[in-house]
Amino acid sequence: MPRLDTTARGVYLIAVTPFTADGALDLESTDRMVEFALDCGVSGLTVLGIMGEATKLTADESRTFVGRVLARVAGRVPVVVGASAPGFAPMRELTASVMAQGAAGVMVAPPHTLRGDDAIAAYFENVQATLGDAVPWVLQDHPVATGVQMPAKVILRIVANAPGCVMLKHEDCPGLAKLAAIRAASDAGGARRISILTGNGGGLFLPEELRRGADGAMTGFAYPEMMVGVCRAHDAGDLERAQDLFDAYLPLARYEQQPGIGLAVRKHILAERGVIASAHIRRPGPALSAVDVEDIARLTARQQRRLAQLGA
């Protein structure tokens, strides 16, 4: 199975967790979701993230879901598993389990209780000690969700002290200056170069992030082919094509990123596209109104017209 490393590029799709209409794990939809993502051209998958409703799964369900994804992927792309936990013992246990099943690495976010640069750096030194040098891991910087602010200098300090940290999931917003500072430090030889994949929902700033030195995206969107197309056009040097593709999808990506209902929007669209059988979200979770559904249909129709004009 492929292991995550510092050369990772492209789109690592944050996967939803499909449920049946009565709230059970839907493993058949999980299989379809994996094939859909691979058909869209993603470079990897990330499961048990915030938008994957990881906190609503039992430990057994988490293992079952990860095992199903890994079995379906069958080594075709790397799979990263969210392993953030209140304590280091459950983090170690989940990591050992998923790595034994063939995961490429794990992702860890700081707990919301951390305050101060030294406390943050010390926490991730403990993460490194817990996971060990043989496990590649992703540092998740998502202050909106965690409440923890990690300046560029702290991220560089963590990377310097943690050889297992091979990727930064950058989703601070606004964060373009921070991204540029981290990449400039490695380009100048003052820091170890790691992969930077951006996580601002649906790739809302993806063209700008790529121009600031990001290697791709690690986020979710009901149309992952947009992010794949933008990254490929950017890598080919066709920045106008990248921007045109992004612009065609932007209204729907923006709609999907509404606080509170974003996951419901994403699951609704995936169900409409036939990827998952049900848009069910486990409690507590949002529900769409009839007007929301009308908005999505209108924006989807406009998106299709714009794509036709681009020949995409």
C-alpha positions as CSV (number, residue, x, y, z in Angstrom):
1,M,0.0,0.0,0.0
2,P,1.3,3.5,-0.8
3,R,2.6,5.5,2.1
4,L,2.1,9.3,2.4
5,D,5.3,11.3,1.9
6,T,6.4,14.9,1.4
7,T,6.0,14.7,-2.4
8,A,2.2,14.3,-2.3
9,R,0.3,16.4,-4.8
10,G,-3.1,16.8,-6.4
11,V,-6.5,16.4,-4.8
12,Y,-7.1,14.3,-1.6
13,L,-10.8,14.2,-1.3
14,I,-12.3,14.5,2.1
15,A,-15.0,11.8,2.0
16,V,-18.4,11.8,3.5
17,T,-19.6,8.9,5.5
18,P,-22.7,7.4,3.7
19,F,-25.6,6.3,5.9
20,T,-28.8,4.5,5.0
21,A,-32.1,6.4,5.5
22,D,-32.4,4.9,9.0
23,G,-28.8,6.0,10.0
24,A,-26.8,2.7,9.6
25,L,-23.5,2.7,7.8
26,D,-24.1,2.2,4.0
27,L,-21.3,0.2,2.8
28,E,-22.6,-0.3,-0.8
29,S,-22.7,3.5,-1.1
30,T,-19.2,3.6,0.3
31,D,-18.0,1.5,-2.6
32,R,-19.7,3.7,-5.1
33,M,-18.3,6.8,-3.4
34,V,-14.8,5.4,-3.7
35,E,-15.2,4.6,-7.4
36,F,-16.7,8.0,-8.1
37,A,-13.8,9.8,-6.5
38,L,-11.3,7.7,-8.4
39,D,-13.2,8.3,-11.7
40,C,-12.9,12.0,-11.0
41,G,-9.2,11.7,-10.9
42,V,-8.4,12.3,-7.2
43,S,-4.8,11.5,-6.0
44,G,-5.9,10.3,-2.6
45,L,-8.8,10.0,-0.1
46,T,-9.1,11.3,3.4
47,V,-11.7,9.6,5.7
48,L,-13.0,10.3,9.3
49,G,-12.5,14.0,8.9
50,I,-14.8,16.7,10.4
51,M,-17.1,16.5,7.4
52,G,-17.0,12.7,7.6
53,E,-19.1,12.9,10.8
54,A,-16.2,11.0,12.6
55,T,-17.4,12.0,16.0
56,K,-20.8,10.3,15.4
57,L,-19.3,6.9,14.7
58,T,-18.6,4.2,17.2
59,A,-15.1,2.8,17.4
60,D,-16.3,-0.4,15.6
61,E,-18.0,1.6,12.9
62,S,-14.9,3.7,12.3
63,R,-12.9,0.5,11.8
64,T,-15.5,-1.0,9.6
65,F,-15.8,2.1,7.4
66,V,-12.1,2.6,7.1
67,G,-11.6,-1.1,6.3
68,R,-14.3,-1.0,3.5
69,V,-12.7,2.1,2.0
70,L,-9.2,0.6,2.0
71,A,-10.5,-2.7,0.6
72,R,-12.2,-0.9,-2.3
73,V,-9.3,1.4,-3.0
74,A,-7.0,-1.7,-3.1
75,G,-3.9,0.4,-3.1
76,R,-4.8,2.5,-6.1
77,V,-4.4,5.8,-4.2
78,P,-3.2,6.7,-0.7
79,V,-5.9,6.9,2.0
80,V,-5.4,9.2,5.0
81,V,-7.4,8.6,8.2
82,G,-8.3,11.3,10.7
83,A,-6.9,10.2,14.1
84,S,-7.5,13.2,16.3
85,A,-8.6,12.1,19.7
86,P,-8.9,13.6,23.2
87,G,-6.0,11.5,24.5
88,F,-2.9,9.9,23.1
89,A,-4.0,6.3,23.9
90,P,-7.0,6.3,21.6
91,M,-4.9,8.1,18.9
92,R,-2.3,5.4,19.1
93,E,-4.9,2.6,19.1
94,L,-6.7,3.9,16.0
95,T,-3.5,4.7,14.2
96,A,-2.2,1.2,14.7
97,S,-5.4,-0.3,13.5
98,V,-5.7,1.7,10.3
99,M,-2.1,1.5,9.4
100,A,-2.3,-2.3,9.8
101,Q,-5.2,-2.3,7.4
102,G,-3.2,-0.3,4.8
103,A,-3.8,3.4,5.4
104,A,-1.1,5.7,4.0
105,G,-1.0,7.9,7.1
106,V,-3.1,9.7,9.6
107,M,-4.2,13.3,10.2
108,V,-4.1,15.1,13.6
109,A,-5.6,18.4,14.6
110,P,-4.8,20.2,17.9
111,P,-7.3,19.9,20.7
112,H,-9.3,23.1,21.4
113,T,-7.8,23.4,24.9
114,L,-4.3,24.4,23.6
115,R,-3.2,27.9,24.2
116,G,0.2,29.5,23.4
117,D,2.9,28.6,21.0
118,D,4.9,26.5,23.4
119,A,1.9,24.4,24.4
120,I,1.0,23.7,20.8
121,A,4.6,22.8,19.9
122,A,4.8,20.5,22.9
123,Y,1.6,18.8,22.0
124,F,2.8,17.8,18.6
125,E,6.1,16.6,20.0
126,N,3.9,14.2,22.0
127,V,2.0,13.3,18.8
128,Q,5.3,12.4,17.1
129,A,6.3,10.3,20.1
130,T,2.9,8.6,20.2
131,L,2.8,7.7,16.5
132,G,6.5,6.9,16.1
133,D,8.8,7.7,13.2
134,A,7.4,5.0,11.0
135,V,3.9,6.6,10.7
136,P,3.5,9.5,8.3
137,W,1.1,12.1,9.5
138,V,-0.7,15.3,8.4
139,L,-0.8,18.4,10.6
140,Q,-4.3,19.8,10.3
141,D,-4.4,23.6,10.8
142,H,-8.2,24.4,11.0
143,P,-8.6,27.2,13.6
144,V,-12.3,27.7,12.7
145,A,-13.0,24.2,14.0
146,T,-10.4,23.8,16.7
147,G,-10.1,27.4,18.0
148,V,-6.3,27.0,18.0
149,Q,-4.3,29.6,16.1
150,M,-1.0,28.3,14.8
151,P,1.2,31.0,13.2
152,A,3.6,30.1,10.5
153,K,6.6,30.1,12.9
154,V,4.8,27.5,15.1
155,I,4.0,25.2,12.1
156,L,7.7,25.4,11.0
157,R,8.8,24.6,14.6
158,I,6.5,21.5,14.6
159,V,7.8,20.4,11.3
160,A,11.4,20.8,12.4
161,N,10.8,18.6,15.5
162,A,8.6,15.9,13.9
163,P,10.1,13.8,11.2
164,G,6.8,12.0,10.7
165,C,5.0,15.1,9.7
166,V,5.0,15.0,5.9
167,M,2.1,17.2,5.1
168,L,0.3,20.4,6.2
169,K,-3.5,20.5,5.7
170,H,-3.7,24.3,5.5
171,E,-7.2,25.6,6.1
172,D,-6.7,28.9,7.9
173,C,-8.8,31.6,6.4
174,P,-7.6,34.2,5.5
175,G,-4.4,32.3,5.2
176,L,-2.7,33.1,1.9
177,A,0.1,35.0,3.5
178,K,0.7,32.2,6.0
179,L,0.8,29.6,3.3
180,A,3.3,31.8,1.3
181,A,5.5,32.3,4.4
182,I,5.7,28.5,5.1
183,R,6.5,27.7,1.5
184,A,9.1,30.5,1.2
185,A,10.9,29.2,4.3
186,S,11.4,25.8,2.7
187,D,12.2,27.2,-0.7
188,A,15.0,29.3,0.9
189,G,16.4,26.2,2.6
190,G,15.5,27.4,6.1
191,A,12.9,24.6,6.7
192,R,12.2,21.1,5.7
193,R,9.9,21.0,2.7
194,I,6.7,19.1,3.2
195,S,3.6,18.8,1.1
196,I,0.9,21.5,1.6
197,L,-2.6,20.7,0.6
198,T,-5.3,23.3,1.2
199,G,-8.5,22.6,3.0
200,N,-10.6,25.7,2.7
201,G,-14.0,24.2,1.9
202,G,-14.7,23.2,-1.7
203,G,-11.4,24.8,-2.8
204,L,-12.8,28.3,-2.4
205,F,-9.4,29.9,-2.8
206,L,-7.7,27.1,-4.7
207,P,-6.3,29.1,-7.7
208,E,-4.8,31.6,-5.3
209,E,-3.5,28.9,-3.0
210,L,-1.8,27.1,-5.9
211,R,-0.1,30.3,-6.9
212,R,1.2,30.8,-3.4
213,G,2.9,27.4,-3.4
214,A,0.3,24.8,-2.4
215,D,0.7,21.3,-3.9
216,G,-3.0,20.7,-4.2
217,A,-6.2,20.4,-2.1
218,M,-7.4,18.2,0.7
219,T,-11.0,19.1,1.1
220,G,-14.5,18.1,0.1
221,F,-16.9,19.2,-2.6
222,A,-19.8,17.4,-4.4
223,Y,-17.9,18.1,-7.6
224,P,-14.3,16.9,-7.0
225,E,-13.7,17.0,-10.7
226,M,-13.5,20.8,-10.4
227,M,-10.6,20.7,-8.0
228,V,-8.8,18.0,-10.1
229,G,-9.3,20.0,-13.2
230,V,-8.0,23.2,-11.6
231,C,-4.9,21.5,-10.2
232,R,-4.1,19.8,-13.5
233,A,-4.5,23.0,-15.5
234,H,-2.4,24.9,-13.0
235,D,0.4,22.3,-13.2
236,A,0.3,22.5,-17.0
237,G,0.8,26.2,-16.8
238,D,-2.7,27.1,-18.1
239,L,-3.7,29.5,-15.3
240,E,-6.5,31.0,-17.3
241,R,-8.1,27.5,-17.9
242,A,-7.7,26.8,-14.2
243,Q,-9.5,30.0,-13.3
244,D,-12.2,29.5,-15.8
245,L,-13.0,26.0,-14.5
246,F,-13.0,27.3,-10.9
247,D,-15.3,30.2,-11.8
248,A,-17.9,27.8,-13.4
249,Y,-18.2,25.9,-10.1
250,L,-17.8,28.8,-7.7
251,P,-21.4,29.7,-7.0
252,L,-22.3,26.1,-6.0
253,A,-19.0,25.7,-4.0
254,R,-19.8,28.9,-2.1
255,Y,-23.4,27.7,-1.4
256,E,-22.0,24.4,-0.1
257,Q,-19.8,26.2,2.4
258,Q,-22.6,27.8,4.3
259,P,-22.0,27.2,8.1
260,G,-24.5,24.8,9.5
261,I,-26.0,23.3,6.3
262,G,-22.9,22.7,4.2
263,L,-22.7,18.9,4.8
264,A,-26.4,18.6,4.1
265,V,-25.9,20.4,0.7
266,R,-22.9,18.2,-0.2
267,K,-24.8,14.9,0.7
268,H,-27.9,16.1,-1.2
269,I,-25.9,16.7,-4.3
270,L,-24.0,13.4,-4.0
271,A,-27.4,11.6,-3.7
272,E,-28.7,13.5,-6.7
273,R,-25.6,12.4,-8.6
274,G,-26.2,8.8,-7.7
275,V,-23.1,8.5,-5.6
276,I,-24.8,7.7,-2.3
277,A,-28.2,6.3,-1.8
278,S,-29.3,8.6,1.0
279,A,-28.4,12.1,2.1
280,H,-29.0,11.1,5.7
281,I,-26.9,12.9,8.4
282,R,-26.7,11.6,11.9
283,R,-28.0,13.7,14.7
284,P,-27.1,16.3,15.6
285,G,-27.1,17.5,12.0
286,P,-28.8,20.0,9.6
287,A,-31.7,19.4,7.2
288,L,-32.4,21.3,4.0
289,S,-35.5,23.3,3.4
290,A,-37.6,23.1,0.2
291,V,-36.1,26.5,-0.7
292,D,-32.6,25.2,-0.2
293,V,-33.3,22.4,-2.6
294,E,-34.6,24.8,-5.2
295,D,-31.5,26.9,-4.8
296,I,-29.3,23.9,-5.4
297,A,-31.2,22.9,-8.5
298,R,-31.0,26.4,-10.0
299,L,-27.3,26.7,-9.3
300,T,-26.6,23.3,-10.7
301,A,-28.4,24.2,-13.9
302,R,-26.4,27.4,-14.2
303,Q,-23.2,25.5,-13.6
304,Q,-23.9,23.1,-16.4
305,R,-24.5,25.9,-18.8
306,R,-21.2,27.5,-17.9
307,L,-19.4,24.3,-18.3
308,A,-20.9,23.7,-21.7
309,Q,-19.6,27.2,-22.7
310,L,-16.1,26.1,-21.7
311,G,-16.4,22.8,-23.4
312,A,-15.7,21.1,-20.1
